[in-house]
Amino acid sequence: MSDDRLIVALDVPNALEGLKLVETLGDAVSFYKIGLGMLTGGGLALANELKQEHGKRIFLDMKLFDIGNTVENAVRGLAQFDLDFLTVHGDPHVVRAAKEGAAGKDLKILAVTILTSLNRADLDAGLIKEGAVQDLVIERAARAFEAGADGVIASPQEAALIRALPQAEGRLIVTPGVRPAGAALGDQKRVATPAQAVADGADHIVVGRPIYRAKDPKAAARAVLDELESANGN
C-alpha cells in the first residue's frame, strides 16, 4: 500500500476523468481528495466508488459553512458514506456542529484556518481583522481544536507553529499548497516542498496539479513519495 501521507487532489472536471486518473496512478496512491469543483460532476458517487470498490481513503473537501443546524445535518448525511476526512470552516460554532453530525462515525472533521491562496491583502479586502496571516492561522487553529476539530487544514508555512500548540496533541495537520521543487506555484501563495511540510509537522500533504497535469502522473506521484520517504529517513 502506498504512503497515505500523500493525498492526491482529484481537481478534474468530472468523475469519469477522476476515475481515469485513479486508474493511471494505480497502487502508487491510496488517498484522494474530492472537492467542490467536482461536486456537480459526480464527485460524491466517485468518492463512494473509490472507497467501497477500490479501497481508497477519501478526503471530501467541502469547506462547509452555515448555521449550526444546517452544518450538523449536512455532515450527518455525508458521514453515511464512510469517508475519512471532511473539511469545514474553522469557526467554532461550525466545528461543534460538524462534530455532532459525525458522532458515531470515523469521519474526521478538519477545520480550515485561512485558505492557502490568501495573503494579507486578500484578508484586508474581506474585512478580516488586522494581524499577520501566520498569527491569525495559529489563533484559528487553537480555537478549532478547542471546539473539537480532529485536525486542521493549514499552509505548510504554519505547520510547525500549529504542531507546537498544546491543543494540537493527537490532532491532524493537513497541508495543501505543497509543491515539489521546481513546480509552478499556480494560485498558491504560501507553499513548501513535501519534505519541508512533513518536517514541519504535517501528517498529510495534498498535491494536485503537479501530479495530474504531469506528462506522467504516476512518475510525478512516485517522485513525491520518494521525497517523503527520504524525509522520513527510510
N, C-alpha and C positions, 0 to 999 in steps of 0.2 A: 504494500500500500504506500502511496506517495506521502510525503511530509505534508500534513494538513495545516502547517503554519502558512502555506501559500493558499490564498483564496483567489481564484481567477474570476474576474468580473465579466459576466456574460452581457456586456453592454452592446448587444446587437439588436437589430430591429424586431425580430420575432422568434418564436420558439423553434421553428424549423432551422434557422441559422444557428441558434443556440445549441440545439442537439447535434448539428453537424460539427460545431467546434468541439463539443464534448467528445464526440467520437474520434475526432482528429487527435485530441490530447490523450485519449485512452487512459491507461493506468497511471500515467505520469501525474495526473491531477485528481485529487479526491474531494476537493471543497470548491464550491461555486457560489458566486453572488448573483442574485437576480434582483434588479431594481425597477423603479417606476417606469423607466424607458421601455421596458418590455411588458408592462402590465396589460396593455391592450393588445399585445401580440402573442398572448397565450402564456404569459410568464408564470402564473400560478399553476397551470396544468404542467408546464415544463418542470417546475420545482417539485411537484408531486411525482412526476415520472422519474426524474433523476434520483430522488430519494428512495422511492419504493422499488423501482425496477433496475436501477443501476448502482444502488448502494452508495451514492454520493452524499456528502454533507452539504447542507444548503443554508445560505445566509440570505434572508429576504430583506432587502434594503428599501423599506417603505418610508422611513423617516416620518412616522405618524405624528400628527399634532392636531389636537382638538380639545373639546371639553372632556373631562374625565370619563363620563359615562359612555361617550362615543368611542373613545380610545379603548376602554375596557371591553366593550362589545366587539370592536374590530379585532382586537388581539385574541379574544376568546374564539372568534371564528377562524382566524389564521392558525391558532395553536392546534386545531384538529388535524392539520396536515403533517404533524410530527416533524416539523422542520427544526433547525438547530439554532440559528440566530435571527433576531428581528430588531430593526432599528426604530427608535422613537426619538423625538427631540428631547433634550436633557432637562427640560423644565420639570421641577419636582412633581407637580400635580400630574403631568403626563406619565412620568416614570412609575409613580404609585399606581395609577390606573392600569398601565400595561402589565404590571406585576400581578394585579388582581385578575386580569384577563388570562394570564398564563398560568394561574395557580393549578397545581396538579400535573403540569406538563413539564417536559425537559427543555422547552424553548427558552433560550437565554435572551434577556432584554438588554440591548445595548443602547446607550444614550449618546446622541450626537451632541458634541460640545459646540464647536464652531466649525462650519464647513471648511475643508482644506483649500477650497478655491477662493476663500475670502481673506482680505487683508484689512488693515486699519481703515483705509479709505472706504472700503465697502461697508464696514460697520458704521462709520460716520454717516454714510448715505442712508443707512437703515435706522438711524437714531438709537443705536446701541450705546450704552454708557461708555464714558471715557475710560482709557486704560490700555495698556499693552495687550495685544491679542493673546500672547502667551499667558499673561496673568488671568485674563478672563476665562481662557480654556481651563486652567487649573481650578479656578473657583467653581466653574460649572461642573467639572468632573467631580469635585468633592461633594457638591450638593446632590448630584445624580446618585452617587454611591450611597449617600445618607438616605436617599429616597428609596433605595433598594435595587438599583441597577446592577445587573450581573457583570457589566463591563461598560466601556465607553469606546466611542469612535473618536480618534484624535490624530492630528498630524504627527508624523514621526518626530518632528522637532519638539513636541511637548511630551513624548512618551516617557522619557526619563523622569521628568518632574512629576508626572502623574503617578508613575510607579512608586515614587518616594512618599506619596501621601499615605498617612496611616489608614485611611479609608479604603485604599487600593489593595490591601492584603487579600489574596484569594480572588481578586476580580480580574476580568479580562481587559486587555487593551488591544484594539484592532485598528490598524493604521492604513488608510488609503493614502494617496499621494506618494506612493512608493514607485521609484523609477530606477531601473538598473543603470549603472554607469553608462553615460553616452546617449541615453534615451531622451527623446523630446519631452519637455515639461507639459505641453498642451495647456489646459486651463488651470493646472495646479500651481499654487504659489508657495506652498510650504511643503517641501519634499525632502526625501532622503533615499539612500540606496537600501536594498533589502537587508544587507548585513548590518548597516548602521541602525535601522529601525529595530531589529531584533536585539542588538547590543544595548539599545536604549530602553528596552523593557517591553517591546511589543510581543504579544502572544501570537498574533496573526497579522500578515500583511495582505493587502488587496492590490492586485496588479491586473490591469485591463488592457489598454491599448498597446503597451509594449509586447504583449503576447498575441492578442487576436488580430492585430494589424501586421504582425511579422510575416515575412515570406514563408517561414517555417515555424508555426506557432508552437509545435511540440518541442523543437530545439530551443526556442525562446523560454518556454516554461522550464525546461531542464536546466538552462543556464541560471535562472533564478534559484531553482532548487539547489544547484551546486554551490551557489553563493551562500545560501542559508546553511548548507552542510559545513562549508568551510568556516563560517562564522561560529558554528557550534563546536568547532574543534574536532569534527569527525573525520 
